[in-house]
Amino acid sequence: MKTFITDSFLLKSHLAESLFNENAKPMPVIDYHSHLIPSQIAENKRFENLTQIWLYGDHYKWRAMRAAGIDEKFVTGKGSDREKFSAWAKTVPQTLRNPLYHWTHLELLRYFGIDELLSPETSDKIFDKTADMLQNGDYRVWDLLKKMNVETVCTTDDPVDSLEYHTQIRENGCPVKVLPTWRPDKASAAGDVKTYNAYLDKLSEISNVDINSFDKLFEALDSRIEHFAKNGCRLADFGLDNLYSEDFTDSEINEIFLKVRSGKDLNALELKKFQSACLYRFALQVHKKGWVQQFHAGPVRNNNSRLLKELGPDTGFDSIGDFSQAQQMSRFLDKLDSTNSLAKTILYNINPADNEVFATMIGNFQDGTVAGKMQWGSAWWFLDQKDGIEKQINCLSNHGLLSRFVGMLTDSRSFLSYPRHEYFRRILCNVFATDVLNGELPNDTALIGQVIKDICYFNAKNYFNF
């Protein structure tokens, strides 16, 4: 049976189709936050089959498969690639109204030209056809990126990463600009003292700095920042439950750091003070380099301790948290702004209850120096679906300037995720067209078309200086 992915998919009027086809569709993709693996880009990897490129590492699909009663053997276990794909094909019909149903068929159609519903009946046929294309056609990693008109990709990288693969990507002539992103979360993760000290030892070795004080920690990080800058880094990224802003003194932090380095556990208040001091210093580093900082706030990670022990982190056991965000975020941003040390900033929330909090918070720190200096990021993680995207667009429109929005990103580990940009763009165009047809916006396709182009491409290109 043919799919529902027609030219008018998600576009509810001729005007919406026109806005999409003439303005959004032709724009290149800037993926300024992803978790693509640099080594796979450097080697221009060829995947053997859809399971390898589609199911390895995709916790969205894993969560759905478990909910559908699929044994873990065929999710992350030792099942064969064909068996795992068959298990996913069995799951797909059960994902009706889940965004995975849309994304699955968009990806099959856009990359492989398969306009057929994935099901147990079509599983083997689709697996074999795509395996042949992946193994024998123009379906290496660089080809996949170019098929989706990807211009720039930013990966997510730890301070101790050598960035050797980014060097190889440049030297090997990759047609897409691939840049690292500074992600120093582990440099403040003192909750697990043993793991943290092992990390600091590794950071000490690679930076050639003896990390025996808090200031020496940041001397080591400064040295790594310079290495990242030489490799084209323009962004920093932080994953948090909330933006830490406990009061602290320098002497307190030095004592806390020495306590950690001696192998002693911190109490809850000491840990919050330490994380607050680290986050503040991280932000000062970003401002000094003229980079953009991104804060992803709110998830509760690794909820299932039994399966965490069996499978490890990032395997599909994270969810939305209900942390209090506004006051600490305000304190943190104000502390930076008060010394003119607040870099261009993107804030992402995972809890939809925080939409208005984040959308209004950015307005407090717009200062006229840069258009859209403070950004409320695109609908993230569990909110990255039609309803979540529409709510983010509408909320930002109500409380800020949608016209300055830097648009969509994949936040994905999969090279087949780029139709999510098309998904976002179709929703965006439909929102504008609906307003025009309702008499709530002028029927000025030149004006609205330029705003759509800006959101899809030009705002991000200018904001990140790509």
C-alpha positions in Angstrom: 0.0 0.0 0.0 1.3 3.5 -0.9 2.1 5.9 1.8 0.3 9.1 2.8 3.4 11.2 2.1 2.0 13.3 -0.8 3.2 16.7 -2.0 0.6 18.3 0.3 1.6 16.3 3.5 1.0 18.6 6.5 0.1 21.4 4.1 -3.6 22.2 4.4 -4.0 24.7 1.6 -2.7 25.7 -1.8 -1.1 28.7 -0.1 0.8 26.5 2.3 2.0 24.3 -0.5 3.2 27.4 -2.4 5.0 28.8 0.6 6.7 25.5 1.2 7.7 24.8 -2.4 8.9 28.3 -3.2 10.6 29.3 0.1 11.3 26.5 2.5 12.0 23.5 0.4 15.0 25.0 -1.6 16.8 26.2 1.5 20.0 24.3 2.5 20.1 22.6 5.9 22.2 23.9 8.8 22.2 21.3 11.5 23.8 23.2 14.3 23.2 20.5 17.0 23.6 16.8 16.2 25.1 13.7 17.7 26.5 12.3 14.5 29.7 10.3 14.9 32.6 12.2 13.4 34.6 9.0 12.6 31.8 7.8 10.4 31.8 11.1 8.5 35.6 11.0 8.2 35.6 7.6 6.6 32.6 8.3 4.5 31.1 5.1 6.0 29.0 2.8 3.9 26.3 1.0 6.0 25.3 -2.6 5.1 21.6 -2.3 5.8 18.8 -0.2 7.3 19.2 -1.8 10.7 22.7 -0.4 11.0 21.9 3.1 9.9 18.4 3.2 11.3 18.1 1.2 14.5 21.6 1.2 16.0 21.6 3.9 18.6 18.0 5.2 18.0 16.4 5.2 21.5 13.2 6.7 20.0 12.6 3.5 18.1 13.8 1.3 21.0 11.2 2.8 23.4 8.5 2.1 20.8 9.6 -1.4 20.3 9.7 -2.2 24.0 6.2 -0.7 24.3 5.0 -3.0 21.5 6.3 -6.0 23.4 9.5 -6.7 21.4 12.0 -8.7 23.2 15.2 -6.8 24.1 17.2 -9.4 22.0 15.7 -7.7 18.9 16.0 -4.1 20.2 19.6 -3.7 21.5 20.5 -7.4 21.9 22.1 -10.1 19.8 19.4 -10.6 17.2 20.6 -10.4 13.6 20.2 -7.2 11.6 17.3 -8.8 9.6 15.6 -9.9 12.8 15.8 -6.5 14.3 14.5 -4.9 11.2 11.6 -7.3 11.1 10.9 -6.4 14.7 10.8 -2.8 13.8 8.6 -3.4 10.8 6.2 -5.3 13.2 6.2 -2.2 15.5 5.7 0.5 12.9 1.9 -0.1 12.3 1.5 0.2 16.0 3.0 3.7 16.0 0.1 5.3 14.3 -0.1 9.0 15.5 3.3 8.8 16.9 5.9 11.0 15.0 7.9 7.8 14.3 5.2 6.8 11.9 5.7 10.0 9.9 9.5 10.0 10.2 9.8 6.4 9.1 7.9 6.8 5.9 9.4 10.2 5.1 12.9 8.7 5.4 12.1 5.7 3.3 10.7 8.0 0.6 13.2 10.8 0.6 16.4 8.6 0.7 15.3 5.5 -1.1 12.2 6.4 -3.1 10.1 3.8 -1.3 6.5 5.0 -1.3 5.2 2.0 0.5 4.0 1.4 4.1 6.5 -0.5 6.2 4.8 -3.5 7.8 5.5 -7.2 8.5 4.3 -8.0 4.9 6.8 -5.5 3.3 9.6 -6.0 5.7 11.8 -8.4 3.8 11.3 -6.6 0.5 12.2 -3.2 1.9 15.2 -4.6 3.9 16.6 -6.3 0.8 16.0 -3.3 -1.6 17.6 -0.8 0.8 20.5 -3.1 1.6 21.3 -3.3 -2.1 21.1 0.5 -2.5 23.2 1.1 0.6 25.9 -1.4 -0.4 26.1 -0.6 -4.1 24.7 2.8 -4.8 25.5 6.4 -3.9 24.6 5.9 -0.3 27.7 6.5 1.6 27.6 9.1 4.5 28.5 12.1 2.3 26.0 11.1 -0.3 23.2 10.9 2.4 24.1 14.3 3.6 24.1 15.8 0.1 20.8 14.1 -0.8 19.2 16.3 1.9 21.0 19.5 0.9 22.9 19.6 4.2 25.4 22.5 4.2 26.7 22.5 7.8 26.7 19.9 10.6 27.9 20.5 14.2 28.8 17.4 16.1 28.9 17.1 19.9 32.3 16.7 21.4 34.0 16.4 24.8 37.0 18.5 25.8 39.2 15.4 25.9 38.3 14.5 22.3 41.3 14.8 20.0 39.2 16.0 17.1 41.4 14.0 14.8 38.3 12.9 12.8 37.4 16.5 12.2 40.8 17.0 10.7 40.4 14.0 8.5 36.9 15.2 7.4 38.5 18.4 6.1 41.5 16.7 4.6 39.4 14.1 2.9 37.4 16.7 1.1 33.9 16.1 2.6 31.5 18.3 0.7 29.7 19.3 3.9 31.1 21.6 6.5 31.5 19.6 9.7 32.4 21.5 12.9 32.9 20.4 16.5 30.8 21.6 19.5 32.2 22.1 22.9 30.3 19.9 25.4 32.1 20.1 28.8 29.5 18.5 31.0 31.9 15.9 32.3 34.2 18.6 33.6 31.6 19.5 36.3 30.1 16.0 36.9 31.4 15.7 40.5 28.5 13.6 41.8 30.4 10.4 41.1 33.8 11.2 42.6 35.6 8.2 41.2 34.5 8.7 37.7 35.0 12.4 37.9 38.6 12.1 39.1 39.4 9.6 36.3 38.0 12.1 33.8 40.2 14.9 35.3 43.2 12.7 35.0 42.5 12.2 31.3 41.9 15.9 30.9 45.2 16.7 32.7 47.1 14.3 30.4 45.7 15.7 27.2 46.1 19.3 28.2 49.5 18.8 29.9 48.2 20.7 33.0 48.4 19.4 36.5 44.8 19.8 37.7 45.4 20.3 41.4 43.1 23.3 41.9 39.9 24.8 40.5 41.8 27.4 38.6 44.0 24.7 37.1 40.9 22.9 35.9 39.9 25.9 33.9 43.5 26.4 32.7 43.3 22.9 31.2 39.9 23.6 29.7 41.2 26.9 28.2 43.9 25.0 26.5 41.3 22.5 25.0 39.1 25.4 24.0 41.9 26.8 21.9 42.3 23.4 20.2 38.5 23.3 19.5 38.7 26.9 18.1 41.5 25.9 15.7 39.2 23.2 14.4 36.4 25.6 13.6 34.2 25.3 16.8 31.6 28.1 17.1 29.2 26.6 19.7 29.1 25.2 23.2 26.4 22.9 24.5 25.3 22.0 28.0 22.9 19.3 29.2 21.4 20.1 32.6 18.4 19.5 34.8 18.3 23.3 35.3 20.7 26.3 35.1 22.6 26.1 38.4 22.9 29.5 40.2 23.8 28.8 43.9 25.8 31.5 45.6 29.4 30.6 46.2 32.7 32.1 47.1 36.1 31.3 45.5 37.4 29.9 48.7 34.4 27.6 49.1 34.9 26.2 45.5 38.6 25.7 46.0 37.9 23.7 49.2 35.1 21.7 47.5 37.4 20.9 44.5 40.2 19.7 46.8 37.7 17.5 48.7 36.7 15.9 45.4 40.3 15.4 44.3 41.0 13.7 47.6 38.3 11.2 46.7 35.6 12.4 49.2 32.0 12.6 48.2 30.2 16.0 48.2 27.0 16.7 50.0 24.0 18.0 48.0 24.7 21.7 48.7 28.4 21.4 47.9 27.7 19.7 44.6 25.2 22.5 43.6 27.7 25.2 44.5 30.4 23.4 42.5 28.2 22.9 39.5 27.1 26.6 39.7 30.7 27.7 39.8 31.6 25.5 36.9 28.6 26.6 34.8 29.4 30.3 35.4 33.1 29.8 34.4 32.0 27.8 31.3 29.8 30.7 30.2 32.6 33.2 30.7 34.8 31.0 28.5 32.2 30.9 25.8 31.7 34.7 25.9 35.4 35.3 25.6 35.6 33.2 22.5 32.6 34.9 20.9 30.8 31.5 20.6 27.1 30.7 21.0 26.1 28.7 24.1 23.2 26.2 24.1 21.5 25.0 27.3 19.3 21.9 27.1 17.4 21.8 30.4 15.0 19.5 32.1 15.3 15.7 31.4 15.3 13.0 34.1 17.9 10.5 32.8 18.4 6.8 33.5 15.1 6.2 35.3 15.3 2.5 35.0 18.2 1.4 37.2 17.9 -2.3 36.4 18.1 -1.7 32.6 20.7 1.0 33.1 22.9 -1.6 34.7 22.3 -4.0 31.9 22.4 -1.7 28.9 24.1 1.5 30.0 23.0 5.1 29.5 21.4 6.6 26.4 19.4 3.5 25.7 15.8 4.9 26.0 15.1 5.3 29.7 15.0 9.1 30.0 11.9 11.3 30.4 10.6 14.8 31.0 11.5 16.3 34.4 9.5 18.8 36.4 12.3 20.9 37.7 11.7 24.5 38.7 13.4 26.6 36.0 12.6 30.3 36.1 14.4 31.7 39.2 17.7 29.9 38.7 17.7 30.6 35.0 17.1 34.3 35.7 19.8 34.5 38.4 22.3 32.7 36.1 21.7 34.9 33.1 21.5 38.1 35.1 24.9 37.4 36.7 26.5 37.1 33.3 24.6 40.1 31.9 25.5 42.3 34.8 29.2 42.2 33.8 28.4 42.2 30.0 29.5 38.6 29.8 26.4 37.0 28.4 27.1 35.3 25.1 24.6 34.6 22.3 22.4 32.0 24.0 19.9 29.3 23.0 17.7 27.8 25.7 15.8 24.5 25.2 13.2 23.1 27.5 11.9 19.5 27.5 8.9 20.1 29.7 6.0 21.8 27.7 4.8 23.4 30.9 7.9 25.6 30.7 7.2 26.9 27.2 6.1 30.4 28.3 8.8 30.5 31.0 11.5 30.0 28.4 9.8 32.1 25.7 9.5 35.1 28.0 12.9 34.7 29.8 14.8 35.4 26.6 13.2 38.8 26.3 14.7 39.9 29.6 18.2 39.7 28.1 17.8 40.9 24.6 20.0 44.0 24.5 19.9 45.3 21.0 23.5 44.4 20.2 22.6 41.3 18.1 19.3 40.6 16.5 17.9 37.6 18.2 20.8 37.4 20.6 18.7 35.3 23.1 16.9 32.4 21.4 14.3 29.9 22.6 15.3 26.8 20.8 13.2 24.6 18.6 10.9 21.9 20.2 13.3 19.5 21.7 13.4 15.7 22.3 9.9 14.6 23.4 8.5 17.9 22.1 10.0 17.3 18.6 6.7 16.4 17.0 3.8 18.1 15.2 2.0 19.3 18.3 5.2 20.3 20.1 6.5 22.2 17.1 3.3 24.1 16.5 3.1 25.0 20.2 6.7 26.3 20.2 6.1 28.3 17.0 2.9 29.8 18.4 4.4 30.5 21.9 7.5 32.2 20.4 5.2 34.2 18.1 3.2 35.4 21.1 6.1 36.4 23.3 9.0 37.2 21.0 10.0 37.5 17.4 9.4 34.3 15.4 11.0 36.1 12.4 14.4 36.0 14.2 14.2 32.3 15.1 17.2 30.2 14.1 15.0 27.2 13.3 15.3 23.5 13.3 18.1 21.0 14.2 18.2 17.2 14.3 19.7 16.4 17.7 20.1 13.0 16.2 22.7 10.2 15.9 21.2 9.0 12.6 22.3 10.1 9.1 18.7 9.4 8.0 17.2 12.1 10.3 17.3 15.0 7.9 13.7 14.8 6.7 12.9 16.2 10.2 13.9 19.6 8.7 11.3 19.1 6.0 8.8 18.1 8.6 9.4 21.3 10.6 9.4 23.4 7.4 6.0 22.0 6.3 4.5 22.7 9.7 6.0 26.2 9.7 4.5 27.0 6.3 1.1 25.7 7.2 1.0 27.9 10.3 1.7 31.0 8.2 -0.7 30.0 5.5 -3.5 29.3 8.0 -3.1 32.8 9.5 -3.2 34.4 6.1 -6.4 32.5 5.1 -8.0 33.4 8.4 -7.3 37.1 7.7 -4.8 37.4 10.5 -1.8 38.2 8.4 -1.5 40.1 5.1 -1.6 38.0 1.9 2.0 39.2 1.1 3.9 36.2 -0.1 7.1 38.1 -0.6 7.1 39.3 3.1 6.1 36.0 4.5 8.3 34.0 2.1 11.4 35.9 3.3 10.6 35.3 6.9 10.2 31.5 6.1 13.6 31.5 4.3 15.2 33.3 7.2 13.9 30.8 9.8 14.8 27.8 7.6 18.3 29.0 6.8 19.5 32.6 6.8 19.0 33.4 10.5 21.1 30.4 11.6 23.8 31.1 9.0 24.2 34.7 10.2 23.7 33.9 13.9 26.5 31.3 14.0 28.6 33.1 11.4 28.8 30.0 9.2 
